[in-house]
């Protein structure tokens, strides 16, 4: 079996580096919004950027390569929750204790309560809310990032906002878009 060397020209490498530097903070923030754990968020972001770098010729040519990276983070956060749930169930069966431990980002308690409520929403609703309200994407961009139409994304956003309002005991803002 022969190994081929992947050649990345200086321009492509610089382009990825710029992309990474511009998007790192926001992608980690998205991961934190979805998981509530800064260290997991950094791992998810790193994995997403690593995957993008391996395919940068293709990903970099996309209209919005950031949407691809965010979709990887969204998908991997779902996998993280599945693994975490399986680990907790195993700990309980073994008589251990589960913990929510680990230092997170120091954020205002009210904001933390809101994002904790977002994480309890159905997966797609939480993802759309995180992409629109945390990451500043339009509904159409958020839909593209998770692989659904603008109309479907709008429905998830509307249902998510309604569920959040009920969960947090606030009146829903009917003018929010």
C-alpha positions as a Python dict, from the first residue, in 0.01 Angstrom:
ca = {
    (1, 'X'): (0, 0, 0),
    (2, 'X'): (151, 331, -100),
    (3, 'X'): (92, 652, 84),
    (4, 'X'): (24, 960, -119),
    (5, 'X'): (133, 1291, 15),
    (6, 'X'): (-140, 1548, 27),
    (7, 'X'): (-15, 1873, -113),
    (8, 'X'): (-178, 2187, 9),
    (9, 'X'): (-64, 2502, -159),
    (10, 'X'): (22, 2804, 57),
    (11, 'X'): (-293, 2988, -49),
    (12, 'X'): (-525, 2703, 57),
    (13, 'X'): (-345, 2660, 386),
    (14, 'X'): (-362, 3031, 461),
    (15, 'X'): (-725, 3035, 363),
    (16, 'X'): (-804, 2757, 611),
    (17, 'X'): (-600, 2927, 883),
    (18, 'X'): (-792, 3251, 834),
    (19, 'X'): (-1120, 3062, 833),
    (20, 'X'): (-1024, 2880, 1154),
    (21, 'X'): (-919, 3198, 1333),
    (22, 'X'): (-1236, 3383, 1227),
    (23, 'X'): (-1472, 3104, 1332),
    (24, 'X'): (-1308, 2926, 1628),
    (25, 'X'): (-1465, 3130, 1906),
    (26, 'X'): (-1817, 3117, 1762),
    (27, 'X'): (-1798, 2744, 1691),
    (28, 'X'): (-1679, 2675, 2047),
    (29, 'X'): (-1963, 2896, 2171),
    (30, 'X'): (-2212, 2693, 1971),
    (31, 'X'): (-2070, 2372, 2118),
    (32, 'X'): (-2101, 2518, 2468),
    (33, 'X'): (-2455, 2630, 2402),
    (34, 'X'): (-2547, 2278, 2296),
    (35, 'X'): (-2357, 2084, 2566),
    (36, 'X'): (-2312, 2320, 2860),
    (37, 'X'): (-1949, 2210, 2894),
    (38, 'X'): (-1662, 2432, 2778),
    (39, 'X'): (-1413, 2147, 2746),
    (40, 'X'): (-1649, 1929, 2544),
    (41, 'X'): (-1731, 2234, 2328),
    (42, 'X'): (-1362, 2287, 2254),
    (43, 'X'): (-1322, 1918, 2167),
    (44, 'X'): (-1623, 1926, 1935),
    (45, 'X'): (-1496, 2241, 1764),
    (46, 'X'): (-1147, 2094, 1725),
    (47, 'X'): (-1289, 1776, 1572),
    (48, 'X'): (-1503, 1977, 1331),
    (49, 'X'): (-1214, 2198, 1219),
    (50, 'X'): (-988, 1896, 1185),
    (51, 'X'): (-1243, 1729, 959),
    (52, 'X'): (-1273, 2050, 756),
    (53, 'X'): (-896, 2079, 719),
    (54, 'X'): (-872, 1726, 580),
    (55, 'X'): (-1125, 1816, 311),
    (56, 'X'): (-1044, 2186, 279),
    (57, 'X'): (-1032, 2184, -102),
    (58, 'X'): (-1399, 2078, -103),
    (59, 'X'): (-1520, 2253, 215),
    (60, 'X'): (-1338, 2579, 137),
    (61, 'X'): (-1510, 2593, -202),
    (62, 'X'): (-1855, 2588, -41),
    (63, 'X'): (-2059, 2908, -28),
    (64, 'X'): (-2066, 2894, 352),
    (65, 'X'): (-1797, 2660, 487),
    (66, 'X'): (-1883, 2775, 839),
    (67, 'X'): (-2224, 2612, 807),
    (68, 'X'): (-2054, 2280, 733),
    (69, 'X'): (-1832, 2309, 1043),
    (70, 'X'): (-2130, 2406, 1259),
    (71, 'X'): (-2327, 2109, 1128),
    (72, 'X'): (-2041, 1880, 1233),
    (73, 'X'): (-2052, 2033, 1583),
    (74, 'X'): (-2429, 1993, 1599),
    (75, 'X'): (-2411, 1630, 1489),
    (76, 'X'): (-2124, 1544, 1721),
    (77, 'X'): (-2299, 1709, 2015),
    (78, 'X'): (-2588, 1467, 1959),
    (79, 'X'): (-2341, 1177, 1965),
    (80, 'X'): (-2181, 1319, 2281),
    (81, 'X'): (-2519, 1324, 2458),
    (82, 'X'): (-2586, 965, 2354),
    (83, 'X'): (-2248, 851, 2489),
    (84, 'X'): (-2296, 1053, 2806),
    (85, 'X'): (-2637, 896, 2865),
    (86, 'X'): (-2498, 547, 2812),
    (87, 'X'): (-2212, 620, 3052),
    (88, 'X'): (-2452, 750, 3318),
    (89, 'X'): (-2674, 445, 3285),
    (90, 'X'): (-2368, 221, 3319),
    (91, 'X'): (-2255, 411, 3630),
    (92, 'X'): (-2598, 375, 3787),
    (93, 'X'): (-2599, -1, 3713),
    (94, 'X'): (-2256, -29, 3874),
    (95, 'X'): (-2372, 163, 4180),
    (96, 'X'): (-2173, 474, 4104),
    (97, 'X'): (-2285, 830, 4105),
    (98, 'X'): (-2335, 1054, 3808),
    (99, 'X'): (-2221, 1408, 3826),
    (100, 'X'): (-2274, 1722, 3631),
    (101, 'X'): (-1926, 1831, 3736),
    (102, 'X'): (-1659, 2013, 3555),
    (103, 'X'): (-1598, 2380, 3536),
    (104, 'X'): (-1792, 2561, 3270),
    (105, 'X'): (-1777, 2911, 3141),
    (106, 'X'): (-1853, 3168, 3404),
    (107, 'X'): (-2177, 3320, 3286),
    (108, 'X'): (-2468, 3499, 3440),
    (109, 'X'): (-2702, 3263, 3630),
    (110, 'X'): (-3007, 3380, 3434),
    (111, 'X'): (-2832, 3320, 3102),
    (112, 'X'): (-2717, 2979, 3226),
    (113, 'X'): (-3078, 2896, 3316),
    (114, 'X'): (-3197, 2989, 2967),
    (115, 'X'): (-2933, 2780, 2789),
    (116, 'X'): (-2994, 2489, 3026),
    (117, 'X'): (-3361, 2509, 2925),
    (118, 'X'): (-3259, 2520, 2557),
    (119, 'X'): (-3057, 2201, 2606),
    (120, 'X'): (-3369, 2027, 2744),
    (121, 'X'): (-3567, 2101, 2426),
    (122, 'X'): (-3602, 1846, 2148),
    (123, 'X'): (-3276, 1821, 1955),
    (124, 'X'): (-3369, 2018, 1641),
    (125, 'X'): (-3539, 2296, 1837),
    (126, 'X'): (-3231, 2338, 2057),
    (127, 'X'): (-3001, 2337, 1755),
    (128, 'X'): (-3200, 2599, 1565),
    (129, 'X'): (-3230, 2824, 1871),
    (130, 'X'): (-2856, 2797, 1935),
    (131, 'X'): (-2768, 2874, 1573),
    (132, 'X'): (-3010, 3167, 1543),
    (133, 'X'): (-2982, 3326, 1886),
    (134, 'X'): (-2627, 3239, 1986),
    (135, 'X'): (-2449, 3219, 1653),
    (136, 'X'): (-2651, 3495, 1483),
    (137, 'X'): (-2747, 3293, 1176),
    (138, 'X'): (-3061, 3361, 981),
    (139, 'X'): (-3329, 3094, 997),
    (140, 'X'): (-3238, 2985, 643),
    (141, 'X'): (-2867, 2960, 730),
    (142, 'X'): (-2947, 2762, 1045),
    (143, 'X'): (-3167, 2528, 842),
    (144, 'X'): (-2885, 2475, 594),
    (145, 'X'): (-2642, 2409, 880),
    (146, 'X'): (-2852, 2123, 1018),
    (147, 'X'): (-2983, 2000, 686),
    (148, 'X'): (-3344, 2113, 678),
    (149, 'X'): (-3548, 2363, 480),
    (150, 'X'): (-3607, 2720, 592),
    (151, 'X'): (-3971, 2639, 660),
    (152, 'X'): (-3881, 2340, 877),
    (153, 'X'): (-3620, 2547, 1060),
    (154, 'X'): (-3878, 2821, 1118),
    (155, 'X'): (-4120, 2564, 1261),
    (156, 'X'): (-3852, 2427, 1498),
    (157, 'X'): (-3765, 2782, 1604),
    (158, 'X'): (-4128, 2872, 1670),
    (159, 'X'): (-4195, 2555, 1869),
    (160, 'X'): (-3868, 2592, 2059),
    (161, 'X'): (-3944, 2951, 2156),
    (162, 'X'): (-4292, 2853, 2270),
    (163, 'X'): (-4156, 2565, 2480),
    (164, 'X'): (-3887, 2790, 2629),
    (165, 'X'): (-4140, 3057, 2721),
    (166, 'X'): (-4351, 2795, 2898),
    (167, 'X'): (-4050, 2637, 3069),
    (168, 'X'): (-3913, 2970, 3191),
    (169, 'X'): (-4255, 3108, 3285),
    (170, 'X'): (-4239, 3409, 3056),
    (171, 'X'): (-4482, 3540, 2801),
    (172, 'X'): (-4380, 3445, 2449),
    (173, 'X'): (-4271, 3737, 2230),
    (174, 'X'): (-4506, 3706, 1934),
    (175, 'X'): (-4300, 3954, 1732),
    (176, 'X'): (-3974, 3756, 1748),
    (177, 'X'): (-3857, 3631, 1412),
}
